[in-house]
């Protein structure tokens, strides 16, 4: 079997460093998106707390990239951040539409103020029962419920509460909230509204 093309070691190192820089920029953009969305969620009265967890919340480890590896190398690189994971403690499930609008508006502000583009489906919102760590399910990505032609909407129980998405394959480990880097981005204090969307974020 013929050997593949030779790759200069300097080119390989440069590609690996470029890959790492791009991964870190992606994590930084996701981290800023988490702040913007959490701030917007704080304007929904039924929200009592917003927590960031998962790969965006913690220092990135290293692994051999499973897709788009740096050209000509299999050296470990920073793990890729695929999306933002937010846990939201919500007391009123009729406010899911308000959460969707808040997420969308926050990401539009992020793009306008920082030129950072994050799609709404890249911000996963896990809805939690107040006073516990019990997962109620996910905030749906679709604005209509059910969405015609979408296989996700055929999951038993999905949409029993409009815009509350169910995935039978997914189980949220409570230990996720005790892992390194977990951050409380918003927590409502008694007697306060805590809604501050005017102006940009630093």
C-alpha positions in Angstrom: 0.0 0.0 0.0 1.5 3.4 -1.0 2.4 5.8 1.7 0.3 9.0 2.0 1.8 12.4 1.2 4.5 13.6 3.5 3.6 16.5 5.8 6.1 18.9 7.1 6.5 18.8 10.9 6.2 22.6 11.1 3.0 22.6 9.1 1.6 19.8 11.3 2.4 21.8 14.5 0.9 24.9 13.0 -2.3 23.1 12.1 -2.6 21.6 15.6 -2.1 25.0 17.2 -4.7 26.6 14.8 -7.2 23.9 15.7 -6.7 24.5 19.4 -7.1 28.3 19.0 -10.3 27.8 17.1 -11.6 25.4 19.8 -10.9 27.9 22.5 -12.6 30.7 20.6 -15.6 28.5 20.2 -15.7 27.8 23.9 -15.3 31.5 24.7 -18.2 32.4 22.3 -20.4 29.7 23.9 -19.5 31.0 27.4 -20.6 34.5 26.4 -23.8 33.1 24.9 -24.5 31.4 28.3 -24.2 34.7 30.1 -26.5 36.5 27.6 -29.1 33.8 27.7 -29.0 33.5 31.5 -29.4 37.3 31.9 -32.5 37.1 29.6 -34.0 34.2 31.4 -33.7 36.3 34.6 -36.4 38.5 33.1 -38.9 35.6 33.1 -40.5 35.7 36.6 -40.9 31.9 36.8 -37.2 31.3 36.5 -35.5 31.0 39.9 -32.0 29.8 38.9 -29.8 29.2 35.9 -26.7 27.0 36.0 -24.0 26.5 33.4 -22.5 23.0 33.3 -20.9 20.7 30.8 -17.9 21.3 28.4 -18.4 25.1 28.2 -18.2 25.4 32.0 -14.9 23.6 32.6 -11.3 23.6 31.3 -11.0 21.7 28.1 -9.2 18.4 28.3 -7.3 16.9 25.4 -8.2 14.0 23.1 -7.4 12.8 19.6 -10.0 14.7 17.5 -12.7 12.4 16.2 -13.5 14.6 13.3 -11.6 17.3 11.3 -8.3 16.4 13.0 -5.4 18.8 12.4 -3.9 17.9 9.0 -1.4 15.1 9.1 -1.4 14.6 12.8 -3.2 12.5 15.4 -1.8 14.4 18.3 -4.2 15.1 21.2 -6.0 18.5 20.9 -8.5 20.4 23.0 -11.9 18.6 23.2 -14.5 20.2 21.1 -17.4 22.2 22.6 -20.5 21.2 20.7 -23.1 23.3 22.6 -24.1 25.2 25.7 -25.7 23.3 28.6 -27.9 25.4 30.9 -30.1 24.0 33.7 -33.0 26.3 34.5 -35.2 25.9 37.6 -38.7 26.9 36.4 -41.9 27.2 38.5 -44.4 27.6 35.7 -44.4 25.4 32.5 -46.8 27.8 30.8 -43.7 30.1 30.4 -41.9 28.0 27.9 -42.7 30.3 25.0 -41.3 33.2 27.0 -38.1 31.2 27.5 -37.8 30.5 23.8 -38.2 34.2 23.0 -35.7 35.1 25.6 -33.1 32.7 24.3 -33.6 33.9 20.7 -33.5 37.6 21.6 -30.4 37.1 23.7 -28.5 35.4 20.9 -29.5 38.2 18.5 -28.1 40.7 21.0 -24.9 38.7 21.3 -24.4 38.8 17.5 -25.2 42.5 17.3 -22.9 43.5 20.2 -20.0 41.0 19.8 -20.3 39.5 16.3 -20.5 36.1 17.9 -23.0 33.8 16.2 -24.5 31.1 18.2 -27.7 29.3 16.9 -30.6 28.7 19.3 -30.3 24.9 18.9 -26.7 25.2 20.2 -28.1 26.3 23.6 -29.6 23.3 25.3 -32.0 24.2 28.1 -32.7 21.5 30.7 -35.8 22.4 32.8 -35.6 21.5 36.5 -38.1 21.3 39.2 -37.7 24.1 41.8 -36.3 22.9 45.1 -34.9 19.7 43.6 -32.5 18.5 40.9 -35.3 16.6 39.1 -35.2 17.0 35.3 -38.6 18.0 33.9 -37.4 17.7 30.3 -35.9 20.0 27.7 -37.0 23.3 26.2 -37.9 22.5 22.6 -36.1 24.1 19.7 -39.3 24.3 17.6 -41.7 27.2 18.0 -44.8 25.2 17.1 -45.8 22.0 19.0 -45.9 19.5 17.5 -43.8 20.5 14.5 -45.1 18.9 11.4 -42.8 16.3 9.8 -40.3 16.2 12.8 -39.5 12.7 14.1 -38.6 14.1 17.5 -42.3 15.1 18.0 -43.4 11.5 17.7 -41.6 10.5 21.0 -44.3 9.3 23.5 -45.1 12.1 25.9 -43.3 14.7 23.9 -45.4 17.9 23.8 -47.8 16.8 26.5 -46.9 20.2 27.8 -46.5 22.4 24.8 -42.8 23.1 23.9 -41.6 20.6 26.6 -39.4 18.2 24.6 -38.9 14.6 25.8 -36.0 12.3 24.8 -36.4 8.8 26.3 -32.7 8.0 25.5 -31.4 10.8 27.7 -30.9 10.7 31.4 -29.3 13.6 33.2 -26.9 12.5 35.9 -27.3 14.7 39.0 -23.6 14.5 39.5 -23.3 16.9 36.5 -24.1 19.7 38.9 -21.3 18.7 41.2 -18.6 18.5 38.5 -15.7 20.9 38.1 -16.5 24.3 36.7 -20.3 24.4 37.3 -21.4 28.0 37.6 -24.6 29.6 38.8 -25.2 32.4 36.3 -28.5 33.6 37.8 -30.3 33.1 41.1 -33.3 35.1 42.1 -33.3 36.7 45.5 -36.5 37.0 47.4 -38.4 40.2 46.6 -36.3 41.2 43.5 -37.1 41.1 39.8 -33.5 41.2 38.7 -34.0 42.0 35.0 -31.2 44.1 33.4 -31.1 43.9 29.6 -30.3 47.5 28.8 -26.9 48.1 27.2 -24.2 45.5 26.5 -22.3 43.1 28.6 -18.7 43.7 29.4 
